[in-house]
């Protein structure tokens, strides 16, 4: 199994949902794909937690 190349774009915080949202673009053997993913976390969450959570959500949706 290969690891896809993944990048996060347009990361924003939605205060109504108490969640970070991002457009994720990833490249795998079948081509380029885009998805919107969400991570429920407080606005004060650490950067590493946010990026890891968004990445994990994107890989789970793939």
C-alpha positions, 0 to 999 in steps of 0.5 A: 500500500502506498502513502498518498501525497496530501496537502491542506488548503483553506483552513478555517475555524467555524465558531458555530460548529466549534470545528476547523474545516479544510479543503484537502487535496491528495494524489494517489495512484488513481489521480488527484482528489479533493475533499472538505474535512472537519475536525471538532476542536476548540479555537485554542487547540495546538497547531499540531493537534489541528493538522494531525486531526485534519490529516487523519480525517482526510485519510479516513475519507479517502 
